[in-house]
Amino acid sequence: MKYITVMALVFLSFGCKTTTKPTATDTTLPTTTVTTNDPVSDKKKSWSCKEIFGNDHSEVVRLDAYPDEYMGEVYFDGEYESATYRKDGLKRYWNFGEDGRHQIQIRANGTAYYHDFSNAADGEKVDSELTLECKRI
């Protein structure tokens, strides 16, 4: 019983993260496009992510970033989806889906949070729906 209580406290402490939906006037994403003659694949950075609280230790999400191009990809359920990528301090963000309404945020310690802003108003806080443990590959 003590083990279950401790695990419940750990889950409640680390299981959810609240973040705010960016407003329509959010200017944190760059507005310029950087073009180089180098192949983009040479600059790709990737992370493999697994559910932090699940029993299945297989990859759930793969995140690719092309920092010089502000582009990224989210690989889930056998499909890649294009994303905008940005780094802000020690955090990294992938916004994808219709109008970037879905977001995965990775912190410096490798913990990632998935947020769905599909039904959120601009500036509204949304709890994370999924917590992931990501490692650079």
Sine and cosine of phi, psi and omega as CSV:
sin_phi,cos_phi,sin_psi,cos_psi,sin_omega,cos_omega
0.00,0.00,-0.62,0.78,0.00,-1.00
-0.89,0.46,-0.64,0.77,0.01,-1.00
-0.88,0.47,-0.69,0.73,0.00,-1.00
-0.90,0.43,-0.65,0.76,0.02,-1.00
-0.90,0.45,-0.70,0.72,0.02,-1.00
-0.89,0.45,-0.70,0.71,0.00,-1.00
-0.90,0.44,-0.62,0.78,0.03,-1.00
-0.90,0.44,-0.65,0.76,0.04,-1.00
-0.91,0.42,-0.65,0.76,0.04,-1.00
-0.89,0.45,-0.72,0.70,0.00,-1.00
-0.88,0.48,-0.70,0.71,-0.01,-1.00
-0.92,0.39,-0.52,0.85,-0.01,-1.00
-0.96,0.27,-0.62,0.78,-0.13,-0.99
-0.91,-0.42,-0.16,0.99,-0.16,-0.99
-0.96,0.26,-0.41,0.91,-0.07,-1.00
-0.78,-0.62,0.53,-0.85,0.07,-1.00
-0.66,-0.75,0.75,-0.66,0.04,-1.00
-0.98,-0.17,0.68,-0.73,0.08,-1.00
-0.65,-0.76,0.25,-0.97,-0.08,-1.00
-0.96,-0.26,0.69,-0.72,0.06,-1.00
-0.92,0.40,0.74,-0.68,0.05,-1.00
-0.89,0.46,0.57,-0.82,0.04,-1.00
-0.98,0.20,0.26,-0.96,-0.01,-1.00
-0.90,0.45,-0.38,0.92,-0.01,-1.00
-0.99,-0.16,0.22,0.98,0.00,-1.00
-0.88,0.47,0.84,-0.55,-0.05,-1.00
-0.95,-0.32,0.36,0.93,-0.05,-1.00
-0.96,0.28,-0.37,0.93,0.04,-1.00
-1.00,0.09,0.64,-0.77,0.00,-1.00
-0.90,0.43,0.53,-0.85,-0.01,-1.00
-0.97,-0.25,-0.05,1.00,0.02,-1.00
-0.97,-0.23,0.43,-0.90,0.04,-1.00
-0.95,-0.32,0.76,-0.65,0.02,-1.00
-0.99,-0.15,0.79,-0.61,0.00,-1.00
-0.88,-0.48,0.74,-0.68,0.04,-1.00
-0.77,-0.64,0.26,-0.97,0.07,-1.00
-1.00,0.02,-0.16,0.99,-0.01,-1.00
-0.98,0.22,0.55,-0.84,0.07,-1.00
-0.89,0.45,0.69,-0.72,-0.02,-1.00
-0.88,0.48,-0.58,0.81,-0.07,-1.00
-0.88,0.47,-0.41,0.91,0.03,-1.00
-0.93,0.37,-0.36,0.93,-0.07,-1.00
-0.96,-0.29,0.10,0.99,-0.07,-1.00
-0.94,0.34,0.67,-0.74,0.12,-0.99
-0.87,-0.50,0.66,-0.75,-0.08,-1.00
-0.74,-0.68,0.51,-0.86,0.07,-1.00
-0.76,-0.65,0.64,-0.77,0.11,-0.99
-0.95,-0.30,0.79,-0.62,-0.11,-0.99
-0.85,-0.52,0.66,-0.75,0.02,-1.00
-0.81,-0.58,0.40,-0.91,0.05,-1.00
-0.91,0.42,0.74,-0.67,-0.07,-1.00
-0.97,0.25,-0.50,0.87,-0.06,-1.00
-0.93,-0.37,0.12,0.99,-0.02,-1.00
-1.00,-0.01,0.30,-0.96,0.06,-1.00
-1.00,0.10,-0.39,0.92,0.01,-1.00
-0.99,0.12,0.87,-0.49,-0.07,-1.00
-0.99,-0.13,0.35,0.94,0.02,-1.00
-1.00,0.04,0.33,-0.94,-0.02,-1.00
-0.88,0.47,0.73,-0.68,0.04,-1.00
-0.98,-0.21,-0.67,0.74,-0.05,-1.00
-0.67,-0.74,0.63,-0.78,0.18,-0.98
-0.89,-0.46,0.71,-0.70,-0.01,-1.00
-0.89,-0.45,0.79,-0.61,0.07,-1.00
-0.90,-0.43,0.62,-0.79,0.02,-1.00
-0.73,-0.68,0.62,-0.78,0.11,-0.99
-0.86,-0.51,0.99,0.14,-0.17,-0.99
-0.83,0.56,-0.60,0.80,-0.02,-1.00
-0.93,0.36,-0.34,0.94,-0.05,-1.00
-0.96,-0.29,-0.09,1.00,-0.07,-1.00
0.85,0.53,0.54,0.84,0.01,-1.00
-0.87,-0.48,0.34,-0.94,0.08,-1.00
-0.37,-0.93,0.05,-1.00,0.07,-1.00
-0.63,-0.78,0.56,-0.83,0.08,-1.00
-0.89,-0.45,0.85,-0.53,0.00,-1.00
-0.96,-0.28,0.88,-0.48,-0.02,-1.00
-0.52,-0.85,0.70,-0.72,0.07,-1.00
0.82,0.57,0.64,0.77,0.09,-1.00
0.99,0.16,0.13,0.99,-0.04,-1.00
-0.73,-0.68,0.58,-0.81,0.12,-0.99
-1.00,-0.08,0.62,-0.79,0.11,-0.99
-0.79,-0.62,0.73,-0.68,0.02,-1.00
-0.91,0.41,0.53,-0.85,-0.03,-1.00
-0.57,-0.82,0.37,-0.93,0.23,-0.97
-1.00,-0.03,0.62,-0.78,-0.04,-1.00
-0.85,-0.53,0.64,-0.77,0.13,-0.99
-0.49,-0.87,0.44,-0.90,0.06,-1.00
-0.89,-0.46,0.76,-0.66,0.01,-1.00
-0.76,-0.65,0.97,-0.23,-0.08,-1.00
0.91,0.41,-0.84,-0.55,0.01,-1.00
-0.99,-0.12,0.06,1.00,0.00,-1.00
-0.97,-0.24,0.48,-0.88,0.06,-1.00
-0.82,-0.58,0.61,-0.79,-0.08,-1.00
-0.78,-0.63,0.68,-0.73,0.18,-0.98
-0.87,-0.50,0.87,-0.49,0.09,-1.00
-0.94,-0.33,0.78,-0.63,-0.08,-1.00
-0.53,-0.85,0.06,-1.00,-0.05,-1.00
0.99,0.10,-0.05,-1.00,-0.02,-1.00
-0.84,0.54,0.87,-0.49,0.00,-1.00
0.84,0.55,0.45,0.89,0.03,-1.00
0.91,0.42,0.52,0.85,-0.09,-1.00
-0.97,0.23,-0.12,0.99,0.05,-1.00
-0.91,-0.41,0.62,-0.78,-0.05,-1.00
-0.64,-0.77,0.67,-0.74,0.20,-0.98
-0.88,-0.47,0.76,-0.65,-0.03,-1.00
-0.86,-0.51,0.81,-0.58,0.08,-1.00
-0.95,-0.32,0.74,-0.67,0.08,-1.00
-1.00,-0.04,0.17,-0.98,-0.05,-1.00
-0.87,0.49,-0.48,0.87,-0.01,-1.00
-0.99,0.13,0.02,1.00,0.03,-1.00
1.00,-0.06,-0.10,1.00,0.05,-1.00
-0.98,0.22,0.74,-0.68,-0.02,-1.00
-0.84,-0.55,0.48,-0.88,0.00,-1.00
-0.77,-0.64,0.71,-0.71,0.06,-1.00
-0.98,-0.22,0.77,-0.64,0.04,-1.00
-0.83,-0.55,0.66,-0.75,0.06,-1.00
-0.91,-0.41,0.93,-0.37,-0.02,-1.00
-0.99,-0.16,0.26,0.97,-0.08,-1.00
-0.81,0.58,-0.63,0.78,-0.05,-1.00
-0.94,-0.35,0.28,0.96,-0.06,-1.00
-0.99,-0.14,0.57,-0.82,0.10,-1.00
-0.99,0.17,0.35,-0.94,0.06,-1.00
-0.82,0.57,0.75,-0.66,0.02,-1.00
0.99,0.13,-0.08,1.00,-0.03,-1.00
-0.97,0.26,0.64,-0.77,0.05,-1.00
-0.99,0.13,0.67,-0.74,-0.04,-1.00
-0.75,-0.66,0.74,-0.67,0.07,-1.00
-0.96,0.28,0.49,-0.87,0.05,-1.00
-0.94,0.33,0.53,-0.85,0.01,-1.00
-0.99,-0.16,-0.27,0.96,-0.07,-1.00
-0.47,-0.88,0.70,-0.72,0.09,-1.00
-0.92,-0.39,0.76,-0.65,-0.09,-1.00
-0.82,-0.57,0.44,-0.90,0.15,-0.99
-0.94,-0.33,0.88,-0.47,-0.11,-0.99
-0.91,-0.42,0.60,-0.80,0.07,-1.00
-0.79,-0.61,0.64,-0.77,0.04,-1.00
-0.93,0.36,0.75,-0.66,0.02,-1.00
-0.88,-0.47,0.00,0.00,0.00,0.00
